[in-house]
Amino acid sequence: MTALDVYGNASPVSSTAAIVIGQVNTDGEYAYEDNDQWDLARRILPVSGITFGEEDTGDDTEDDSGGDTGGDTGGGTFTRRTFEAAEAQVHAIYPRADVDWFWFIVEDRPGENLTRVIFETNDQTLFTQRDALQTSSTDAFDTVLWLYDAAGKLIATIDDVGTPYVPPSTKYARFEGLLPPGKYYVKVAATSLLATIEEYTAVLILEPDAALSGPTAPTSVTLSPYNPLSADPLVCDATGAVSGTQSGALAYYYVWYRDGLVVPFGTAPAEPWEGMNYELVHATSSERPLPLGFVVANVLPPAYTAEGQRWMCKVYAKDANGYSEAFTSNEVAIGRASWRLPLIVRKTVLGEAAEVEQEVVIGLEFGATHGFDQNLDEKLPPPDTDVPPVPGGFGGVLWEERYGASYSIGLDTNHLRLTTDMRPYGGGSAWYLAVEFGEDTTACAIEWSLTGLPQGIGSAPLTITEVESWGAYLPVLLPGTDMSKQTRVVIPQGEISRGGRKVYRIGIGSPQNTQTVRLTTGWNLISFAVTPVNPSTAAIFGAATQNVLAGPVWAFRDGRYVRAETIEANRGYWLMCVRPNGYSATVYGPRGNHEVPLVAGWNLVGSTETVDEPNRQVDDGVFAYSEEADASYFEVNEQPGQRPLPSWHVPGQLVRGYGYWIHATEDTVIPTE
């Protein structure tokens, strides 16, 4: 057997221990069975169908002592009604003091909170089918059972049923009662430690207790998209369930199946053989915490899927009375999600009749990383440091010295020059294309094909942007080019320097996914219009920029200040800058949202672009803060001239890059661009 995690990763194969099947001894007694401990318990299934037969026992049944029982105590002739059920088990108590352990599952049944459970030992006649004249005196053996829950708590001890020698009664042990869903254990033994039992039958019967009715099942469950790629989330839409409760409130529980197996998203103990219990433990629902990466219960993040897998979703409805029957969705097969764009760097080189072409491939591949991927990425070999001499005795010239190399700058310090650089799907993917001119390059252009541009990433274009310089943290960029509008960038001849190079950032989305954060000395109330690729406050304001801040970065959540370890777009932050001349840092990453939610009361937020202040959603409570020109708090509509205001303030607008206190009268959302 193998174990699978939620991502489909398989463990090494392992095997179970061997078990020995009991055989009848020559004296008629069963051999020892290896089930005499809790952890060796054997599962018993509830009967699914019973066939009955009858036989006449004859006259004058004797009791255990050999005496005549008499008709008044159940002796004489009576009808014995036997049964057969595939799930019933035959066992023996052998040797003396032997015990047998069983376990069984009470499943969560639709419309039921409790299940009537009957577990009995017998001589292949059910207690309810015994002759009305039959008593315990006719029983061939005497058993006792103990019932436990999965935690080992004793629920019941059952020995005889009824009054001995008075119909109806039996020395066979029998439990009958209502139990909630769960796993249970039963221990069976002979009443006397000195006794052995050649053969007894154990049977489990589960009967519904339909006192309460859960909701109806969903009438429609659809899993989409119908032809998903490995970068696509899977959306399970369920509708049509109806609750019978007065409130009518219900929730859906989504059980995700990968290649026919339940994906174990739950954390509670459960085993696959527990049926519906197991499914519900691992279901996603709005009524319980969601697994890593989930935003809503019915949308499966693509991190859990891979090419070639087959997925479906089984959905239960739940109200105050219990669960419905399940409805299973259509099945979808996951396809490959990837795109590749060859970039051709075309160079004219002195002394070469033909142009030199250097190809660099960039792209997205589900399952790739931002580092070096052995089976996906390719690196440019290191330049030769020595070559054999050419005829005439002078040294050879390295091709990189003449032409220069072209490559994607890798993010792995051990692989900095890549000719193929695949990145993962998701926000923040960007490539830095280095174009080296060498000694003899006189003209250079970067070319690509429109048919190679990525598809299925919304309306965000692929842009190519020259890096003007490298700031203290991230590059400073020049205006960018939408690569869907043209197929070539020509490097001006005057900018091609001998032995020099240029670097271009290629990314999905506007090149303005960058922001320069400018701090003045003292307290600053700022915001970020992007979520930095490296969002750590320590990375932005920390080790590489010593003595920038005094104290932590502060955010405002749930009505109180909290230390911010990472930066999020559209949230306001307080920072104390201690540098006499202030400080600036450039960051890049996915843009912030089109709108930001506000809760009733005070909120500390920022905009993605400079926008009008949201006077319709708030009660005129919008304030900013700056210590520039001795200013402090000021109202967003405040006009210049009355008192000192910062140079960046625009009356009536939320300015990109700065934080604002906004007081909302109720929960709402405001536009941020």
N, C-alpha and C positions, 0 to 999 in steps of 0.2 A: 504494500500500500504506500501511497505518497500523501503528503499534506500540501495544501495550496493556501497561499495567503490571499488577501483581497485584491492584490495586483496580478494574480495568476501565477506567481512564482512557485515552482514545485520543489519539494524537499527530496532528499535521496530516498530510494525505495527501501522499505523495511518489511519484515514478515512477522506474523503473530507467532506466539508459542504454540506448540502442538498440543492437541487434546486427545484423550483416549476415549473411545466409544465403549460403553459398558456392555458386557456379554453375560448371558445366563450361566451361572455355575452348574456343575453337575448335580448339585443337591437341590436345584431349582431356585436358589436365591440369586439376586442380581449382584454383580461385582461392585466393588467400591467405585463411586462416582466422584470426580474431582470438582465438586461444587459445594464443599463444606465450609467455605469462608465467604465473607461479604464480597471481597474483591474477585471471587471466583463464581459469583452468582451467574446463573443462566437466564437469558431472557425468555419470558413466556408471552405469547401473543394472545389477544382476545379472540374468542371463537367467532368465526364469520358465518358458520352454518352448522347445524346439528341434525344428525339422522338418528331416529329412535327405533329401538326394537324391543320385543317383549319375550319373557320366558316365565314358566311356572316353576316356583321353587320347590314344590312338593309339600308333603305333610310333615308336621311335628319337627320344626326347626329347633335344634338344641342350642343352648347358650354356651358360653365359653367354658363352663365347668362340666358340660356334658349332660346337664339336666334338661328336661322338657320345659320350654318357656311357657307353654300354655297360650291359648288364644287371647286371654285378657292382657297379655304383655307383648303382643305382636307375633306370637308363634303361629303354627299351623300353616296353611297354604296361603300365599300371597303372590301377587304378580310383580316381577322385577322388570323394570323398564330401563334397559341399557341405552347408552348413547354412543355415537361416534362423532368426533370432530377433529379435523386435521390439526388444529392448533393445540389440542389437549396433549399433555405429556405424561408418560409413564415412568415412574422412578421407584427406587427401593431405599429403605433405611438399612444399610449394611456397611460395616459391622455394627455392633452395639454402640450406642451413643453417637451414631452418625447423624448428621443434619444435612438438609438440602436447602440451598439459597436460590431464590428466584428474584428477578426484577422485571418491572413492567412500566409502561408509559400510559398516563392518562393525558390524552391530547386535548388541546384547546379546541373545542368543537363549536362551530358556528351556532350562535343563538343560545349557548349554554354557559353557565358559570361553574356548574358542578356536574359530575358524572357519577351514576350509581355503579359501584364496583362490587363484583362478587368474585371471591377467590375461595375455592374449596378443594379439599382432598376427598376422594371417594373411591368406591370400588367399581367405577364406570357406570354409576347411577347417580344422577343429579339429586340433590336433597329435595328439590321441589317436585321431582318425579317419583319419589319413593311411594310405595303403597301406603294407604292410610293406616293399615294395621302394623306397619313395620316400625320397630323401635331400635334403640342402640344395642339391644341384646343380640341382634342378628348381624352386627358388624364384624368383619373379619379382623380388624385391627383398630388401634386407638392412636390418633394423631393430635398434635397441638401445633398452632402456627402463631408467629409474631409478625406484625406489620409495622414497617418503619418508613419514614419519609427519606428523601435523598440526603438529608443532613444527619441521619442516624437517630432521629427522635422516634421513640416508640409511640405508635398510634393506638395499637390494640393488641391484646393477647386473647386468642380464641382456643378453647379446648373442646368440650362437648357442646352440642346444641340441643336445647330442650331438657326435659326431666328424664333421667335414665329410666328405661323400661316402660315409659309412658309415651304412646304415640302423640305427635311425631317427635322423634328424638334420634340422635346419632352420635357416635363417638368420633366420627370424622370431623375435622376442623373446618369451619366455614366462616368467612367474613363477608358481611354485606353492609354497605354504607356509602354515603356521598363523599366524594373526594374532589378537590380542585385539581386543575392541570398540574402535572409534574411527574417526577420519576419516583418509584416506590420499590421497596425491597420486602420480601417475605422469607422467613425462615420456617422450615417444617421439620418436625422431629417426632419420634415416637414418644408417647406420654411417659412410658417407663424407659429409663436409661438401659435396662437389661433386655429390652425387646428389640427384635429386628422385624422389618416388614418386607416380605418377599416382593410385593408389587402394590403400588397405589397410583391413582390417576390424579393429576393436578390440572385444574381448569380455571380459566379467567374469563369472566363475562363482563362487558362494559355496556351499560344501558344509558341512553340520554335522559337527562332531567330537564325537560323543556318548560320549566316554570317561567323563564324569561325568553324573549325573542330578540335577537340582534337585528341589525339592519339587513335590508336586501342586498344582494351582491351588485357590484357595478354592472352596468349593461354594456359598457364599451371601455376597452383598454387598448390604447394604441401606443406603440413604441416608434419614435421617429428620430432622425430621418430614416427613410426606408433603405437607403444605400449609404450608410455612414462611412466616413473615413476615420482613421485612428486619431485624428485631431478634433473630431466632432463630439460634443456632448450628446448623450442619449436622453431624450425627453419622453417620459411616460405620462400620458394623459388618460385619466380615469374619470368617468362620469356615470351618472344614473343610479347610484346607491341611494336608498331612502331609509331614514331612521324611523322606527316606530315610537320613539320616546316623545314626550311632550315638547321638549325643546327643539327636536329635530336635528340637533348638532351631531355631526359625525366627522371622522378623520379617515384618511386613506393610509394604508400600510403597504409599502412597496418592497417586494421580495425580488432581488435581482439574481438572475441565473446566467452564468457564464458556461457555455459548453455543457449544459445540462446539470450543472451543480450550483447550489446556492452559494452566493458570495457572502462570506461571514463578516458582515459589517457590525454585528452586535458584540457586546462584551460579556453578557451574562452567560453562565455555564449552560450549555445545551449540546446535544449530540445529534448527528444527522438522522438517526433512527427515531427521533422523537417526533417526526412528522411535522404537523402544523405548529407545534411548540417551537421546533427548531427554526422554521421559516419566520415566525413572528419575532423571535429573539433577534434575528439578523435583518429584519426589515428596517427600512428608513421611513421616518414619519415626522411630521411637524410636532408631534407630541413628545419627542425625545431628542436628545442631543444628536446632531448630525455628524457623520464620519468626516475625516480630514478631506478638505477640498470641496465638500458639498456646500451649496448656498441654499438650495431648497431640496426637499426630500425626493421630488420626482425627477430631478435632473442629475444624471450620472456624469461626473467629470471625465474627460477623456484620459486622464492619467490612469484610469483603471482598465482601459481597453487596449487591444493590440490587434494588428493585422491578422486576419484569418479566424478570429474568435467569433462565436455565435452567441448572441444575447437575446434574452426575453425577460419580461417582468410580470410577476404574478401579484395581483393587487387584492387586498382585503379591505372591507369597510368596517369601521368600529364605532359604536356608540356606547352609551352608558350601560347597555345590557349585554354587550359582548361583540363578537365578530360575525361577519357575514361569510358566506361561501366565497371562494376565490374566483377571480376571473383572470385568465392568462392572456397576455398580449401576443401580438405577432412576433416572429423571430427575425432578427436582422443580422447580417454578416458584416464584419468590420473590414473595410478596405484599407489600402495603404495611403497614408497622408504624407506627401512630400512634394517639393518643387525645387528645381535647380535652375540657376541662371548663369550661363557662361559669360564672363566678362573678357573681352578681347582687348588687350593693350597692344596697339599697333604702333611700331616705332620705325622711323627712318634713321639709318645708321650710316655714317661716313664709310665709303668704300664698299658698301653692300648694294647690289643692284636691286634686290628684292627687299620688301619691308619685313621686319622681324615681328612675328606675332607671339605674344605670351598670353596664355589662357589661365584665368583664375575663376573657379566655380564657387559660387555661394548658394545657399539655399536653406530650406527648413525641412526637417525630418522629425516625425514624431518618435521620441525615444532618444534623440540626440541630446547632447549637453552643450554648455557654453565652452567646455574645455576641449581637449583632443579626444576624438572617438576613433579607436583603432580601425574599425571596419567601415567608417564613413568618411573620415577626413584623410587628406593626403598632404604630406609636408614636402616643401622644396628642399632638395638635398643641400647640405652646407656647401659654401663655395670652396673650390679647390685652393689649397695654399701653395701648391707647387705643380708645375707641369714639365714634361720632358722638353729639352731644348730642340729648336727647329734647325734645319740645315743652315749652316753659316755660323753656328755657334752662339747666336744671341738667344735670350730667353723667350719663351712663348708668352702670349698675352691671354689672360683668362677671359672667357666670354662675358662673365658678369662685369668685369672691368670695362669692357667695351659697350655692352648693351644695357647693363643694369638689369636687375631682377624686378618682377612684379609678383605680389603675393598679398594674401589676407593676413593681417597681424593677429596671430593667435592669442587667446587669453590664458593659455597654459605657458608658463615661463620656459618650459622644456620644449615647446613646439611653437615658436614665434613666427615662422614663415610657412604658410599653408597655401597650397595650390587648389585644394578643395576644403571648404570650411562650412560644414553643416551645423545649423543651430536648432534649438527646440522651438516648437510652436509656443506662442505666448508673448505677452508684452515685453518690450525691452530688447528684442533681438536687433543687433546692429553689427555691421562689419566695417573694418577699417582697411581700405585697399591702399597698399603702399606701392608707388610707382617710382622706381629708381632709374636715373637717366644714364648712369655709367659715364664713360669718357667720350663716347662718339655719337650719342643720340642727338639728332638735329630737329626732329619733329616727333610728336607723340599725340595719340588720341585714345580714348577709352570708348569701346563700342559694345552694344548689346542688342538682342532681338526682342521685339515687343511680344513675340509668342512665348518667350521664356519668363515673362513677368508672373508673379504669384497670383493665384486665384483663390477666392473663398476667404479673404481676410477683410471682409467688409469693404468700405469705400476708401480705406487708407491707401494712398499711393506709395510706391517705392521711390525714394528720393536719393539723389547723390549730392553730397555737399562737401566742398573743400574745407579741410581743417586749416584755419588761418594760423593758429598758434596753439600751444599746449598750456592751459592754465595751471593753477596750483593743484587742481583736483581732476578736472576733465577738460576736453578740448574746447576751444573757442571756434565757432563755425561761421563760415561765410554764407550768404543766401544760397539756397539749394535749388535743385532741378528735379522736376517731376519726370521720372524715367518713362512714364507712359506717354509723354508728349513728344519725346525725341529719342533717338537711338545712338547719340554720339556726344561726347564731351571732348572738345579739342583744347589741349593745353597750349596757351600762347607761346610762341617761339621764344619770346623774350624772357619767359619764366623757366625755360629749360636750362638749368645750370649744369656745368660739367661736374660730375660726381654728386649732384644734388638729388633730391627726391621731392615728391608731393604725396600727401595722404588725403584720401577721400573717405568720408563716412557714408555708408550706404545703409539705409534703414527703412522700416515700414512706417509710414506716417510722415507728417510734416517735419522738416528739419528744425522747426521751432519747438520740438520736444526737448528743448533745453531751457535752462533758467539760470541766470546769474543772481545769486543771493548776495545783497549788499547790506552789511551791518555797519552801523555807526557806533561810536564809543558809548557805552551805557546800555540801558534796556532797549530791546528791539522787539516789536510785535510783528511777526512776519508770517507768511504762508508759502506753500509750494504749489505751483501750477502743474507740476509733474510729480510722479512717485519715482524717486531716483532708483536706477538699476541696483545700486548698492544703497539701501535706505538707512543704513546705520548712522546714527548721529555721531558716533565716534569716528566713522570714516569721513564724514563731511566736515566736521568741526574738531576732529580729535588729533590723533598721533602725528599726522603729516603737517599739522598746523598748530604747533605748540603755543600755548598761552593766548588762545583766541577767546575762550569763554571762561567765565567764573561761575562755577556751579553747573547744574544740569540744564537740559532743555526741558521746558515745561509745556504740557498740553492741558486742556480742560475737558474732562469727561465726567458725565453723570453728576454734574453740579460741583465738582471739586478738581483741584489741580493734581496732576499725576506726572511722574517723570516719563519723558518720551525717550525710548531706546531706538525707535525707528521712525522715519518720516513717512507721512501719508499725504497725498495730494488733497487740497481743499480743506485742510485743518490748520488752525492758527497755532503759533508757537511763540513762547516767550524765551528770549536769550539775553544774557548779559555779556556784552563784548568788552574786553579789557584792553584791546589794542588802541593806542593813542590815535592812530589814523584810520581806525575801522578795519574792515576785512570784507573780501568778496570771494565767493566760490561758485564755480559753474557745475551744474549737475544736468543729467539728461535721463529720460525714461518715459514711460507711458504717460500721456496727457491725463489731466484730471477729468472729472465728470462734467456732463452738460448741466447738471443741477446738483444741489447738495441738500440733504434733509436737515430740517431744524426741529428741535423739540420745544415744547412750551417752556418759556423761560429763557435764560441766557445761553448763547452759543458762541463759540470762538472758531471762526471759519475764514476761508479765503476763496478767491475766485480763480477760475482757469484762465480767463481773459478779463480785461477791464470791462466792467458792465455797469449799467445803472443800478443804483441802490434799490432794494426791493421794498419800496414803501407800501405796497398793497398787502404784503403778507406780514408786516411787522408793525409795532405800535410806535413808530418814530424813534426806536431805540437802536441806532447804529452808530458805533463809536470806533475810532482808530486811536493809535498812540504813537508818538514820536518824541524823542528828546532833541531832535534837530532844531536849532534856533530857539532853544529853551522851551519848546512846546511840550505838552503832555497829552492828556486825553483831549480829543476834539470830536465834534459831531460831524457826520459824513457830509452834511449839507452846508457846513460852515464856510463862509466866504472869506477870502483873504482881506487883510487890512484891519480887521478888528483886533487881532493879536497875532503873534508869530505862529506860522503854520509850516509844515515841512514842504520842501520844494516839489515832492512827488504827488502831493495831494491834489485831486481833481474834485471840486465840489459836486456832490450828488452821485459819485461813482465809487464802486469798489475797485481799487487799483490792483492789478496783477502783482503778486509777490508780497502783499502786505496782509496782515491779519485784522479782522474786524470783530468787535463784540456786537452781536445782534440779539435783541430781545423780541421773541415771538410770542404772540398771544395764544397760539395753539400749535400743535404739530403741523408742519407744512414743508414744502420744498421751495427753493428759490433757484433761478437760473444762474449759472456761473460763467456763461460765455454767450 
